[in-house]
Amino acid sequence: MKSVLEVAVGAVVDRNCKVLIAKRPDDKHQGGLWEFPGGKIEPGETQRQALDRELHEELAIDVKTATPLITIHHDYPDLSVKLKVWRVDRFEGAPHGREGQAVEWVAPADLQNYSFPAANRPILTALRLPSFYAILDDSPPSALFSNLQAILANGIQLIQLRLKTLTAGEAVEFIARIIPLCRRYGVSLLLNSAVSGVEASAVDGMHLTGRDLMMLRERPDCQGWLAASCHNEVELRHAESIGVDFAVLAPVLPTATHPGARILGWQGFTALAETANIPVFGLGGLAMGDLTRVREAGGQGVAGIRAFIRAE
């Protein structure tokens, strides 16, 4: 059995939302590739203590605010690693390569232009994703537009179009109407896979239902984001295996629309989110104010239908 190397990693973000990356020395494991700074968690250290120490040693900064971003488990041919990744939004000091390593500030959208170790790739996705994911659910077209305006007013930048009861013509007309508005707000739109008669290429990606997810054996030919609805470990592992970018895991808590549904609870959500190698949004009975709790449980953020329609 291969030993597991536990590592604390920092995604350091500046005031311009750029992320600091460093280049690994050529003589080290995965040498010559770019990475997010960090290092081995020493015996007796907490994850946060290791993060603070490593970023001080490597970048000469003192971490002031750090929140969990994602936990990654990855097997290399010669090594297994567990990366506990933190997003660092506040720090003191001027970051530089204290050990002689090259460093660069890069916009999240441009990270894909750099070569990273395979274990780092889910971090790129997590940094590009926002903290909230709204679901625009079935309603009459007039109510849909009103709900969309409320979602935009709450600053949401990622929206799933779950328009399953609209006719194909109504869905096409509605999407054509809202695309200019969403572009103006910098919003990405994902089309639910149950919506028939609409080309996913018209928007920014696809969201697979649980049923459609389990019917696939490889990633579909889909431009942009690919997301999936998951409810258990089997679905979550399958989503990872076909290359889904992120998942929505539900239901975390009881909901008014499904009062008798079996819930995950915070313990169940944490157990799944912490072992997923893709970003996971929590859905079901959650509000925008639950973001910190979701992140502490290993999730990317909060997904919801009504959560973003009403103001908090």
C-alpha positions in Angstrom: 0.0 0.0 0.0 1.3 3.4 -0.9 1.8 5.9 1.9 -0.4 9.0 1.8 1.2 12.5 1.9 -1.0 15.1 3.5 -0.4 18.6 2.2 -1.8 22.0 3.2 -2.2 24.2 0.1 -3.0 27.9 -0.2 -4.8 29.6 -3.1 -3.7 33.1 -2.3 -6.0 35.7 -3.9 -5.2 39.4 -4.1 -7.6 42.5 -4.3 -7.9 42.1 -8.0 -9.0 38.5 -7.6 -5.8 37.2 -9.2 -4.3 34.0 -7.8 -0.7 33.4 -6.9 1.0 30.3 -8.4 4.6 29.1 -8.1 6.8 27.0 -10.3 8.2 23.8 -8.9 12.0 23.4 -9.1 13.1 21.0 -11.9 14.8 18.6 -9.4 11.6 18.0 -7.4 8.7 15.6 -7.9 6.6 17.0 -10.8 9.4 19.5 -11.4 8.9 22.3 -13.9 5.1 22.4 -13.4 3.2 25.2 -11.8 1.4 24.7 -8.4 -0.3 26.4 -5.6 2.1 27.0 -2.7 2.0 24.8 0.4 3.6 21.8 1.9 3.5 18.7 4.1 1.5 18.7 7.3 4.0 17.9 10.0 3.2 15.6 12.9 1.3 17.5 15.6 0.3 20.3 13.3 -3.3 21.2 12.3 -4.1 21.8 8.7 -4.3 25.5 9.3 -1.0 25.7 11.3 0.7 23.9 8.4 -0.8 26.3 5.9 0.4 29.4 7.9 3.9 28.0 8.3 4.3 26.9 4.7 3.1 30.2 3.2 5.4 32.1 5.5 8.4 29.9 4.6 7.7 30.0 0.9 6.2 33.4 0.2 7.1 35.5 3.3 3.4 36.3 4.1 1.4 36.0 7.2 -2.1 34.5 6.6 -5.0 36.5 8.2 -8.1 35.0 6.7 -8.3 31.5 5.1 -11.4 29.5 4.3 -11.6 25.8 3.1 -11.8 25.5 -0.7 -11.6 21.8 -1.6 -10.0 18.5 -0.4 -8.4 16.4 -3.1 -7.3 12.8 -3.0 -5.0 11.8 -5.9 -2.9 8.7 -6.7 0.3 9.2 -8.7 2.2 6.0 -9.8 4.6 6.5 -7.0 2.7 8.5 -4.4 -0.8 9.2 -3.0 -1.5 12.7 -1.8 -4.3 14.4 0.1 -4.4 18.1 -0.5 -6.4 20.3 1.9 -6.8 23.5 -0.1 -7.6 26.8 1.5 -8.5 30.1 -0.1 -6.5 32.9 1.4 -8.1 36.3 0.9 -6.3 38.4 3.6 -2.6 38.3 4.3 0.2 40.6 5.4 3.5 41.0 3.5 4.6 41.2 -0.1 4.5 37.6 -1.6 7.7 36.6 -3.4 9.5 33.3 -4.0 11.5 33.1 -0.8 13.1 29.9 -1.9 14.1 31.2 -5.3 11.0 29.8 -7.1 9.3 31.8 -9.8 5.8 33.2 -8.9 3.1 34.8 -10.9 -0.3 36.4 -10.3 -2.9 34.9 -12.7 -6.6 35.5 -13.3 -8.6 32.4 -12.5 -9.8 32.2 -16.1 -6.2 32.1 -17.4 -5.0 29.3 -15.1 -5.8 26.7 -17.7 -3.0 28.2 -19.8 -0.4 26.9 -17.3 0.8 23.3 -16.7 -0.1 21.9 -13.3 0.3 18.5 -11.6 -2.8 16.4 -12.2 -3.8 16.6 -8.5 -4.1 20.4 -8.8 -6.6 20.5 -11.6 -9.8 20.4 -9.4 -8.4 23.5 -7.7 -8.5 25.4 -11.0 -12.2 24.6 -11.3 -13.0 25.5 -7.7 -11.3 28.9 -8.2 -13.3 29.6 -11.3 -16.7 28.7 -9.8 -18.7 31.2 -7.7 -20.0 30.4 -4.2 -23.7 30.3 -5.2 -25.6 28.4 -7.9 -29.2 29.3 -8.5 -31.8 27.0 -10.1 -34.4 28.8 -12.2 -37.2 26.3 -11.8 -40.5 25.7 -13.7 -43.0 28.6 -13.5 -45.1 30.4 -16.1 -42.7 32.5 -18.4 -43.8 35.8 -16.7 -42.9 34.4 -13.2 -39.6 32.9 -14.6 -38.5 36.3 -15.7 -39.4 38.0 -12.4 -37.6 35.2 -10.5 -34.5 35.7 -12.7 -34.5 39.4 -12.0 -34.5 38.6 -8.2 -31.7 36.2 -8.7 -29.6 38.8 -10.6 -30.4 41.4 -7.9 -28.8 39.0 -5.4 -25.6 39.0 -7.4 -25.7 35.4 -8.5 -23.4 34.6 -11.4 -24.2 30.9 -12.1 -27.7 29.8 -13.0 -29.2 26.5 -14.0 -32.3 26.7 -16.3 -34.6 23.8 -15.2 -37.4 24.6 -17.6 -38.9 21.1 -17.8 -42.6 22.0 -18.2 -42.1 24.6 -20.9 -42.6 23.6 -24.5 -39.5 23.6 -26.6 -40.7 26.8 -28.3 -41.4 28.5 -25.0 -38.0 27.5 -23.7 -36.1 28.7 -26.8 -38.0 32.0 -26.8 -37.3 32.5 -23.0 -33.6 31.7 -23.3 -33.2 34.0 -26.3 -34.8 36.8 -24.3 -32.7 36.4 -21.2 -29.2 35.8 -22.7 -28.4 39.5 -23.4 -29.5 40.4 -19.9 -27.4 37.6 -18.3 -24.4 38.6 -20.4 -24.7 42.1 -19.2 -24.5 40.8 -15.6 -21.6 38.4 -16.3 -23.8 35.4 -15.6 -23.2 31.9 -16.9 -26.3 29.8 -17.8 -26.4 26.0 -17.7 -29.2 24.1 -19.3 -30.8 21.2 -17.4 -30.5 18.0 -19.5 -34.2 17.3 -19.1 -35.1 20.4 -21.2 -35.8 19.0 -24.6 -35.7 20.9 -27.9 -33.0 23.4 -26.9 -29.4 23.2 -28.0 -27.0 23.4 -25.0 -24.6 25.3 -27.2 -26.9 28.2 -26.9 -25.8 28.7 -23.3 -22.7 28.1 -21.2 -23.0 24.4 -20.3 -25.2 21.6 -19.2 -26.5 20.3 -15.9 -27.2 16.5 -15.9 -30.1 15.1 -14.0 -29.3 12.1 -11.8 -30.9 9.8 -14.3 -29.1 11.2 -17.3 -25.8 11.1 -15.4 -26.0 7.4 -14.6 -26.8 6.6 -18.3 -23.5 8.1 -19.5 -20.2 6.2 -19.6 -18.1 9.1 -20.7 -18.2 12.9 -20.7 -20.7 14.1 -23.4 -19.5 16.4 -26.1 -20.5 19.5 -24.2 -19.0 23.0 -24.5 -18.5 25.0 -21.3 -19.4 23.7 -17.8 -20.7 20.2 -17.1 -22.5 19.8 -13.8 -24.6 16.9 -12.3 -27.2 16.3 -9.7 -26.1 13.7 -7.1 -27.8 12.2 -4.1 -25.4 9.5 -2.9 -21.8 8.2 -3.1 -22.5 6.0 -6.2 -23.7 9.0 -8.2 -20.9 11.3 -7.0 -18.2 8.8 -7.9 -19.8 8.2 -11.3 -19.8 12.0 -11.9 -16.1 12.1 -11.1 -15.3 9.2 -13.4 -16.9 10.7 -16.5 -15.3 14.1 -16.0 -18.1 16.3 -14.6 -16.8 19.7 -13.5 -18.9 20.0 -10.4 -21.8 18.4 -8.7 -24.8 19.4 -6.7 -25.4 17.1 -3.7 -28.9 17.0 -2.2 -30.9 17.1 0.0 -28.8 18.4 2.8 -31.7 19.5 5.0 -35.5 19.0 4.9 -37.4 21.1 2.3 -41.0 22.3 2.1 -41.4 20.7 -1.4 -40.1 17.2 -0.4 -41.1 16.9 3.3 -40.6 13.1 3.5 -37.4 12.8 1.5 -34.4 11.2 3.1 -31.9 13.8 3.9 -28.1 13.7 4.1 -27.8 16.0 7.1 -24.6 17.9 7.7 -22.7 14.8 8.7 -23.7 12.9 5.5 -23.0 15.9 3.3 -19.5 16.4 4.9 -18.7 12.7 4.5 -19.3 12.9 0.8 -18.1 16.4 0.0 -14.8 15.8 1.8 -14.0 12.7 -0.3 -15.1 14.2 -3.7 -12.4 15.2 -6.1 -14.7 17.8 -7.7 -16.3 20.9 -6.2 -19.7 20.1 -4.6 -22.6 22.5 -4.0 -25.0 21.8 -1.2 -28.7 21.9 -2.1 -31.9 21.4 0.0 -33.2 23.6 2.8 -30.2 26.0 2.6 -30.0 29.8 2.4 -27.2 32.2 1.4 -26.3 32.5 5.0 -25.3 28.8 5.2 -22.3 29.4 2.9 -19.8 29.2 5.8 -21.3 26.0 7.1 -21.2 24.5 3.7 -17.5 25.4 3.2 -16.6 24.1 6.6 -18.2 20.8 5.5 -16.0 20.6 2.4 -18.4 22.1 -0.1 -17.9 24.7 -2.8 -21.1 26.7 -2.0 -24.9 26.9 -1.8 -27.3 25.9 -4.5 -31.0 26.6 -4.3 -34.2 27.5 -6.0 -36.0 29.8 -3.5 -32.9 30.8 -1.6 -31.9 33.4 -4.2 -35.4 34.7 -5.0 -36.1 36.1 -1.6 -33.8 38.8 -0.2 -32.0 37.9 3.1 
